[in-house]
Amino acid sequence: MFRNYLLIALRNFRRQKGFTLLNISGLAIGLASVTLIYLFIIDEEGFDRFHPDSDNLYILGTHRKQKDSEGTMAYAPGAWLNALRNQFPEVIGGAQVVSMGYPASFWDRPTDKILLSENVFWVAQDFKDVFLFPLLYGNPETAFTKPNGIVLSKTIARQFFGDQNPVGKTLEISHIYATDNKYVPLTVTGVLEDYPENSHIQPDYLISRGMLQQMMTANNQNWLENWGNGSGYFLTYLHTKEGADIGKITKSFTQIVQANLPKDPTGMTEPVIRPLKNVHFDQELRSSYNNSRIGDIKYLYIFACTALLVILIASINYMNLATARAVRRAKEIGLRKVLGSNRWQLIGQFLGESLITTFVALLIALVLVIILLPLFNVIAGKHFTLAHLVQGKLIGVTLGTTLLVGLLAGSYPALYLSGLLPISVLKNAKFSSRSSDLLRKGLIIGQYTITILLIVATGVMMKQMNFIRESTLSKSGDQLLSIRWSGVASMDKYRSLKQQILEDPEIQAVTMANHLPNQDYFGSLDHDVTFPQLGNQVHQWASMNGDFDLPKAFNLNLLAGRTFRNDNPADSSAYLLNESAVKALGLSLDKVLGMRLTIKRPFQEQNQKKEGTVVGIVRDFPYRSIHHTISPLAISARPDPEDRIVYVKLPQGKFQEKIAEVEKKWKQVLPGVGFGNWFMSEEFGRMYEGENRMSGLFKAFSLLSILIACMGLFGLSSYLAERRTKEIGIRKVMGASLLQILGLLFTPFLTLLTVASLLAIPLGWVVMHKWLQDFTYRVDLDVVIFLISILLVFLLTVAVVSYETIRAALVNPIKSLRVE
């Protein structure tokens, strides 16, 4: 029987080539889309799950409550880990990792190769007992026993030493804190297999923590004895027994922490224990974590819904195309019923055809996935390879989806066609029911609604991201080359470098300033600012430090006063304020100009404060993420002692040429200092990585959904044209014009589109309004976007429907009215 069903299915496919091609194409595009989305979701959900016993690994953080503030950070005082291991038998291991955030410079003297990296971690021997530690070279038991040992990742080892075994070779490190900016030799003790990309840490360099012994015990303090009121905070990880009650451990350990800290009536310090496998989506840790690898789980839900919508559109297409062609199989169904076939056999036949179609579409979808994978990597910001496509979870989910789609897409045609009465179809009577027409139209309304929603979402996202890119700093970002100063050279060296770079008349500006835009995990820009003329009130404002050319390089708009003057050395103590600072003071611009101010960091002593004069007011600009309100800002002409980036404004169209020239001059002025560079626009890209990724994916899948929807429209127009063939013939005989016939057949689609628009507009408004709430500064929801989306779908409908309608209208009426 199966062989007979298969032969019938293949015969029908061959007889209706166009119908089969449309079905397979729509399903293939849909399955390829959802496979790529599944790949992305599986990778994001798999963060940090590759470590042994990952279900029982946790990160230990600190939650602090102060009188006016409260926050959680991913670091814990040094004494906490040993206390947990000693007092809680459920804690069977752990590791403390020192991550200083500030980049280190690594120098291989024989080749004069220098690399800068922030992915540097100082660890003890217990690191290998908690985390995956597959060494390609070296002995894991002795990798960190010596204080000058360093383990390199496979990629870094290859960049320095090629494919040879580097164990025993020397690599020198310079770091502003760890080595006081001096190069210190390290011995390579191992090469670590690269961690997967879905890891919250990427350990390019693992250095023995013994190297920091002097730093960790300076000033009569021991970092490992700090309970929270001194120096010594670590990225701290716990390994527990299976089934450990983390809530109970946290509650008990909080009491131990309080007992070891001085009583503070204005605040509290307490431990926070979070599963390592969830840290990627932990928004509370975003502001303190040492890199930007914190995701947003709501985007996974959005992508999952997108996959559902795309495959739903493809399934609707199959249903509509199948029922649209039911006329051609009506007599076959009637004859088979007369000859003894029961309804379940017919249902099995049609579901079988649907499953065959779907699995053929899956094979084509896999080819599409392989072809589109490089493009998808660019859009999604991933580095998937063909190996990622053969992971068991993805295969299982994809096959399951294919089976579900095959059954879903074939269910309605199977139930509908198998229920036709043989006497009706054999007499050529009308056999379509009102319920089937309503369902079909409902499906098309759903398809229209989904398509409009995806287009609206794409439009709003593109508008918001364009708004971000048009901010003052971001507009200049494509031209501003950022170079890591690294804190290893004097300001005399900077002035010499700046002078040499500016010898090129095409270089528009050179300045030094903080690392901008300021991402949350960079550290606070907050300073205590007072104005003696206004009393002793302390304002907690942000402060940006640069040199005299900062306003010019960043295209700051002056509202009042003047900017810094190179010919006036006294301007080293001058300040610019932004609009928000003036508003906070409640004074007019002219009254603020000339006022004296004092400024210092909150933890500094009074004798460390700096004084200056306000010389100008600049328009507000987003120097931090646009998720934050632009707060009051004071801009100084004195570079920060540590946070220093050199910015070079390059001419358009000559980036690579000018970067090479700048690097050459850098090496002349700063031999032995790494040339780490990027464009400021890239930093904005990292800041809005999730939003940019979602915008790009929505663009891609909106296009695909439009393509699939067009196939569905073709199916319904084909169905209507075929059902009304005789009516069209009669109208033509009675003198109806082509435009009148087009209007007749297009009216149902216009009605369905109108209903879909009425559903899509409020839905799209609510969803996109909610998404925009994440941005402090955002675009307005413009009705034009909704109208353009509807107009686009309308025009596509006209284009697709007209083809089939015109073809039916041009048929000779004699042929249409002929009785077979």
N, C-alpha and C positions, 0 to 999 in steps of 0.2 A: 504493500500500500504506500509506503514512504517513497519508493521509487516512482510510483505512478504520480504522487503529488509533486515530486521534484520535477518530473518531465512536464507536467501541466504548468508549473511555475515558470520553468525555463521557456516554454512555448509562448506563454503570455508576455514574458519579458521581451522576447524577440519580436512579437507582434506589435507591441506598444513601446518601441525604442525610445521615443521622446519622453513619454510618461516615466519610464524606468530611469532614464538619464536624469530627469528633474528630481525624482525621488532620491536617487543615490547621491546626487550632487548636494542637495540640501542637507541630507543626513550626514554626509561626509564632512561638510563644512562645520556643521553643528558639533559633531563628535570630535573633530580636530580642535575646535575652540575649547570645549570642556576638558579635553585631555591636557591642553596647555595650562588651563586654569587649575586643574587638579595638581599638576606638577608643581605649580607655584605654591598652592596651599599646603601640600605635603611637605615641601621644603621648609616653609615658614613654621609649620607645626612641629617639625622635627628638630628645631633648634636645641642643641646641647643634649640630645637623646642618644648620641653615639658613644658617650662615656660609659664604662662598665658600671652597672648598677645605678644608672642615671635616675631611676625612680626614687632612690634614697639619698640623692645629693641635694644639698640646700645651700643657699647663700645667706650669710649672716650680715645684717645691716643694722643701722642705728636710727631710731626715731627720736627727734628732739622737739620738746615743747618749750617755748619761751613765752614771755609775757605778750609779745606782739607778733610772734611768728611760730610756725610749726612746719616740720619737713622730715622726709626720710632720705637717707643716703645709703649707698651700697657698701660703705666701709664700716669696719668695726674696730674698737680699741684692741690693742695687742694682747691684753690679759684675758680677753673673753674666751678664746678658743681653748686654752689649757684648762680654764675653769670648767667649761662645758664637758671636756673630755674626762676630767677628774671626778666630777660630781654627778654625771648622768651616764649610767652604763649603756643607755640607748645610743649615745654618740660614740661610735667606734673608730672614728678617724676625722681628719680634717686637714686643711692646708691654709696657710697665710701667704698672700701674694702682695708684693710691693709694686704698685703702679703709680708712677709720679706724674703721668700725663705729659709732662714736658718732654720733647723728643731728645733722643740721644744720637750722637754722631759716631759712626763706626768706620774705622780707617784700616785698610790693609796696605801697609807701607810699601811692600815690594811692588804692588801694582798701582799704588797711589789712587786706589778706588775708595771713595767715601760714600756711605749711604746714611741717610737720616731716617729715623723711625720712631713712632710713638708706641708701637707694639712691642714694648720692652717690659719684661717682668722679672723681678728679683724673687727667687723662690728657694725653698729649702727642700730637703730630700723627700718630704712628705707629699710634694706635688705629684710625683709619679704614683703614689698610692691612692690618690683621689681621682685624677684625670687620666684619660687615655694617653699613653706614653710610648708609642711605637718608634723605637730608634732604628734608623737605617744603619748608622755607624755609632760605635761607642757602647759603653756598659751602663745600663740604667741604674745599677746599684752604686756607682761611683761618680755619676755625672755631676753631682752638686756637693761632693764632699770637700773639694778644695775651694777656698774663697775666691779664686780667680777663674773658676770654670764657667764656660758658656756653651749652651746648646743652641744650635741654629736650626731654623726650619729648612726643609729641603729646598725651597725656592731661594731663600737667602744664601744658603751654602753654595748653590749653583751660581748665583750672581757673583760671589766673591771668588770661589775656587773651582768653578766648572764642575765636571763630573768626577773629580778625584775625591778620595777620602780625606776630609780636612782635619780629622782628629789629631790633636797635637800641634796644630798650627796656631799662630798668634794673630789676634785681632784686637785692635785698640779701641777703647771707648772714651768719649768725652761727654760729660753731662753737667748741666749747671748746678745741680744739687749733689749728685752721687760722686762726682769727681772734682768738683769745684772748677769746672771748665778746663781741666788738664786731661791729656790723653793718658790712659792707664791700660797696660797690656792685660789681655785675657787669653786663656788657653781654651781652644775648642775641645770639648769633651764628648760631643755627640751631635748627630744630625737627626732631627725629628721629622717624621712624615708630616706633610702639611695637614693641618686640621681642615675639616670640611668648612665650606663657607658659612653654613648655618651653625656657627659657634659664636657665643657672645664674646669670646676672646680669640684673637689670632696671634698665638705666641711665636712671632718671628724670631725673637731673642729671649732665651731663658737664661738668666745669670744667677750664679750662686749667691744667696742672700748674705753669705759670710763677708762678701765684699763691702757691705754696708754696716759692718759691726761698729766701726768708729762713729758713724752718723747716728746709729740707733742707741748709742750709750753716751752721746755728748751731753754736756751741761748737767751732769749728775742725774740724767734721766735714762730709763730703760724702756724702750718702746714696748717690749713684751710685758711690762708691768703696768701699762697705762689702762686704767679702767674707764676713761672717758673725759678726764679733766686735764690731760697732758698731751704730749706729743706721742705719735705712734698709732696710726690707723692703717689697717690692711684690708685688701679684698680678702674676705674670709669665707671659707667653704666648709661645710659639715658633711660627714658621711654617717648615716644612722643605720640602725637595724631596721629590717623590714617591719612595718606596722608601728613604728615609733609614734607616740602621741605628741606631735609638734606643738599643739596648743598648750598642753600641760607643761612641756619643757620650757616654752616661752614664758609662761606665767611664773613658774618657779624661778627661772633664771633672772627675771625682772627684779624679783625681791633680792636676789644675791647682788645684782648690779647696784641697786639702791643702797644696800648696806655697805658697799665699798666706795661710795661717792659721798662727798660733803653734802650736807643738806642744802638744798637750793629752793627757797620758797617761791621763786619766780619762774622755775622751769623744771623739766624732768628729762632724763635720758633713759631710754629703754631699748631693749633688743628687738629686732625684727628678723624672723626666720622665714624665708620664701623658698619654694621648690625651685631648683636650678632650671628645670625644664620649662618653667613659666616666666623666667626672668626676661626673656626676649620681649614679652608683652607687658611688662610691669612699668606702667606709666609713672609710678611714684619714684622709681629709680632713675628716670630719664634725666632729671636735673643734676644728678651727681655722678652718674656713671662715666667711666673714662673714655668712652667712645660713643658713637651715634648708632650703635647696633640695637637700638630699642625700637621694636615695631609697634604697630597699633592693630589690635585684634579686630577692630571694627572693619578694617579693610578686608580681612579674610572673609568676614560675613558678607561684605558687599560683593567680593569676587565670587563667592559661592552662589549668591543670588544671581549674579550675572550669568554664571554657567547654567543655572537652572532656567533662566529666561531664554538663553540662546538655544538650548536643547528643546525647550518647550516650543519655540517658534518652528524649529525643524520638524518636530513631531506633528504640530498642527498642519504643516505643509503636506506631510504624508497623508494625513486623514483627508484633507481637502482634495488632494490630487487623486486619491483612491476613490473617493465617492464621486468626484467629478467624472471619472471614467467608468462608473458603475453601469452606465447605459450599455456600454460595449460588452459587458459580461452578464447582462441580465438574462439573455436567452440561455447562456451556458448554465447559469444557476437554476433556471426553471427546468431545463432538460435533466440536469443531474438530480433534482428533487423528484421529478416524475419517474426517473429510472431507479429510485430507491435510496439516494443519499439522504442521510439525516442531517439535522442542523449542526450537530457536534462535528461531524466530518467536514462540513463546509467551513465551520469556524477554524478547525485545525488546518485546513487548506490555506485559508487567508492569513492566519497567524504565521504559518510556515513561510508563506511568501514574504510576509513582513520581516520575519527574522532573517531570511536569506538576504533580502534587500539591505537590512541594517548591517549585517556582518560583512557584506561586500563593501558597504559604505565605510565600515571600520577599517578595512584594509587600505582603502583610498585615503582615509583620514590619517592613518599612520604615516603614509607617504607625505601627506601635507604637513604633518607635525615635523617630520625630519627636515623638510624643505624650509619651513618657517621658523625652526628653532633658533637660528642665529638672530633673526629679526626680533623674535620674542625676547631673547636675552637682552637685547638693547633696550627694548621698551620696559621690561620688568626689572632691569638692573641685576640680572643673574648671570651665571656662567654654566648653564646646563650643558651637558654633553649627551651623546647617544647612550652612554652607560646609565644615565638617570632615567631613561625611558624603559629600562628592563627591570626596575625595582619591583618587587612583588606587590607592594601596596598599590602602586599606580596601575599595574596590570589588572589586579583584582577589581579596583574601582572602575576602571575603564570598561572591562568586560561586563561587569554588573550593570553599568549605565547602558551599555549597548543592548544587553538583554532586556532591560526595563524599557528602553526606548522602542525596541522592536515590538514588545507586547503592547505598550501604550499606543504607539502609532498605528498598530494593526488592529487594536481592539474594536474601535468604533466601526471601521469598514467591515471587519469580520462579523460583528453582531448585526450591523445594518444590512449587509448584502445577504447574509445567510437567512435573514428573516423575510426576504421578499417572497410573495405568494406566486407559485408557478403559473397559476391560471392568468394572473395579471400581466406578468412579464411576457408570457407566450402570446398574449393577445395585443401586445404593444400598448397596454393601458398605462396610465400614469401610476408609477409605483413609489414615487418619493413621498414621504410624509411631512407634515408640518413640523413635527418635532425634530426630524433630521435637518430640515432647512434652518430652523432656529438654532440648533446646536452648531451647525456649520457657520452661520453668521456670527454666533457668539464667539466661536474660535477666532474668526477673522478680526472681530472687535478686540479680542485679547491680544492678537498679534499686532494690530495697529497700536494699541495702547503701550505695549512693551517697546515697540520701535520708537515711538514718540518720546517715551521716558528716557531711553538710552541716549537719544539725540539731545534732549534737554539737559541731561546730566553732563554730557560731554561739553556742550556749549557753556554751561555755567562754570565747569572746572577750568576750561580754557580761558574764560574771561577772568577768573580769579587768579590763575597763575600768571597771566599777562599783567594783571594789576601789580602782583608782587615783583615781577621783573622790571616794571616801570618805576620802582622806587628809586630814590636818589643814588644810593650806593649800588643797587643792582644794575641800573642803567650803565654805570661806568665799569661794571664788573668784567665785561668781556675784554676791556682794554687794560685793566689793572692787573699786572703780574705781581703776585705775592711771593716774597722770598723769605724763608725762615732765617732770621738773624741768629738764632740759636744761643744768644747770650754769651758768645765766646770771644767777642772782640770789643775793643774800646770804641767810644764814640768818635775818636780821631780817625779810626779806620773807616767808620761809616761816612764821615765827611769827605774823606779821600775817595771812597767808592762813589759817592753821590756826584762829586765833581767830575770824575772820569766818565760816568754814565751820561751826564748832562753835556759832555763835549759833543755828543751826537745831537745835531739840531732837530732831528725828528722825534726825539724823546720829549714828551710834553711835560712830564713832572716826575719827581722822585721824592718820596716822603717816607717817614717811619711812623708807625702807629701800632695800636693794639691789634691782636688777631681779630679781624672783622669779616663778616658779621659775627657778633658774639653769640656762640651757641651756648645752650644751658649748661653743658658739662665743662665749659672752659673755666669756670670760676666766676665769682661775682665781680662786677665793676663798681659796686656800691662804695661810696665814700661819705664821710660826715662833712657837710659843708655849713659854714656859719658866715653871717654878714655882720661884722661888729656894729655897723650903723643901725642895724635892725634889732639889736639885742643879742642874747646868747642862744636863741633857738637853733637847734641842730637839724638840718635838713639831710635826709638820707637820699642822695642823688647818685647817679652814675657819673663816672669820670672817664674821659677818653684822653689818652696821652699821645702826642705826636711831635712833629717838628713844624717849623714855620710854614711849610708848603702843604700841610694836610688839607686845608680848605680848598686849595687849588686842585689838588689831585683828586679829591672826592666830589668836586663840583658842588660845594655847599653854597646855598643861596643866602646871601647876606640881607638881613632885614633892617639893621640899624648899626651904626658905628663902623668899624673897620675890621679887617682880618689881621693876622700876624704880618709884621714887616721884617724882611730879612736884614734891612739896614738899621734895625733898631734892636740892639742886644737886650735891652730892658724888656722886650716882649717875651723873653723866656719865662717871665713871671706873669704874663698876660693870660686872660681866659676869654673864651667865647662861651656863651650860653645858648641853649636852644629855646624855642618858643615856650615849651612846656615848663622850663625853669622859671621864665618870666611870669607865666600865669600862676605858678605855685607861690611866687612872692606877692602876687596881687598888685604889682606896680606897672606903670607905663614903661615903654622901652627906653625913653630918654632918661628916666630916673634911675634905671638899673645901670646904664652906661656910666663907667667911672667908679662904681662902687668897689670897695675892697672886700675880699673874701679870704677865708682860711679853709683849708681842705686837708683831710687825712683819712686813712683807712680806719674802719671801726676798731681794729685790734691794735692800732699804733698808739704810742704815748703822745701826750700833748706837745712834747718838745720835737716831735717828728712832723708836725703839721707844716704845710707850706702856705705861703701867702701870695696873693696876686690881685690884679685889677681886671675888671670886666671891660673889654674894649669893643666887643661886638656881639650882636644877636643874630643867630642863623635860623633858617626855617627848619622845622622838625623833619627828621628823616629816620627811617627804621635801622638802627644800628644793631638791633637784636632781631630775633625772630618776629615775624609779623603776627605770631600768635600772642605776642605781648603788647601791652599798651606802650606807646612811646613815652618814656618817663623823663623827668628833668635830667639834663646832661650838661656837664661842664667840660669844656675842651681845653686842654693845656698844650703849650708849645714845648713841654719837657717830656721826652720819651719815657715810658715806664722802665724801671730798672730791670724787669725780667720779661714782660710780655712785649716782644718787639718783632714786628714784621716790616720788611722793606717793601714798599709799593712803587712799582715803575709803570708809568702810563705810556703804553706802546702805541705807535701809529697803526691805524686799521690796515689790514692787508699785508703786514710785514712781521707778523708775530714770531714765526720760527727764526727768521733771520735776525731779528733784534734780540730774541732770547739767547741765541748763540753768542752774540756780541756781548750781552750783559754777563753771561757766564764766564766768558774769557776775561773780562775785566775783574769779575769777582775773584777768580783764581789768582790773578796778579796781586790784588790787594789783600786777599785772605787765603793764602796757601794753607792747605790742611783743614779747611772748613768746608763742610758739605754744602752743595748748592741745591737746597730743597725748594721747589717752586710749584705754583699752581695759579690759576686765575681766580679772582674773587668770585666770579660767576659760578665756579665749581663749588665753592663753599656754600653759596646760596642753593645750589643743586643738592648738596648733602643735607642742608637744613630742611628742605622741602622734598626729601627723597620719597616719602610715602605719598604725598599729594601729587608729585610729578608722575610717579609710577601709576597711580590710580587714573590720572588724567590720560596718560598714554594708553593704558589698557582699555579704558572706556572708548577712546577714539577707535582703536582697532576693532573691538568687539561690536561697536555701533555699526561700523562699516559692514562687518560680517552679518549682523542681524538684518541690516537693510537688504543685503544681497539675498539672504534666505527669505525675507519677507516678500521680495519681488517675485521669487519663485512661487510663493503661496498665492499671491495675487494673480499670477498667470494661471495657476490651477483653478481658482474660483472663476476667473473670466472665461476660461475654457469650458468649465462646467455650465455656466449660465448661457454661453453662446451655443453650446451643443443642445441644451434643453429647449432653447427658443429658436432653433433653426427654422422650423416651419412658420413660426410667427414672423420671423424676419422676412421669409420668402413672401408671405401674404402682404406684409406691409410694403415691401418693395413693389409688388404687383399693384397695390393700391396707390402708389406714387410717393411713398416716403423717401426722403433724401438720406444720404449717408450720414449727415450731421444729426438728423432726427433719430436714426438708428443708434448712433453713438451715444446720444443723450439718453435714449431708452435703456441701454445696457450699462451706462456709467452711473445712472442714478442710484442703484443699490449700493455701489461702493462709496459714493458721496455720503449716503445716509450712515453707513457703517463707520466711515471716517469721522463724521460729526459726533456720533455717540462716543467713539474712542477718545476724541479730543476732549470731550466733556469729562471723561474719566481721568485722562492723563494730566490735564492742567492742574487740578487740585493735588493729585498725588505727587506730581513733579515738584510743585511748589513746596509742599510739606517736607519732602525728602531733602531737597537742595537747601531749603532754609535751615534745616537741622545741620547739614554738613557745613554750611558757612559759619555756624556759631562757633566753630573751632578757631576762627580767625578773628582777632581783635579788630583788624582793619580789613574790610571786605567789600566786595561789589554789591550793588543792589540787584535783587532778582528782577530782571527786566522782562516785561511782557513780550518784547521783541523776540527774545530767544524762543519763547513758546510759539509765537506766530511763525517764525522762520522754520521751526521744527515741523509744525503742521503743514506749512506750505511745501516743504521739501518732500514730505510723505505724499502730499496731494499730487505733486508733479511726477513723482515716481509712479504713483497709481495711474495717472493719465498715460504715461509712457508705456507701462506694462500692459494695462487693460486695453489700450487702443489697438495694440497689435492683433490680439486675438479677436477683438470685436470687429475691426476693419476686415480681417480675413473672412469672418463669418458673413459680414454685410456684402462682401463682393462676390459671394457664391451665387451662381445663376439660380434665380427663383424656381425654375423648372426642376432643377436638381434637388432643391430644398423641399419642394412639394411632392416629389415623386413618391409613390407608394410602392414599397418593395414587395 
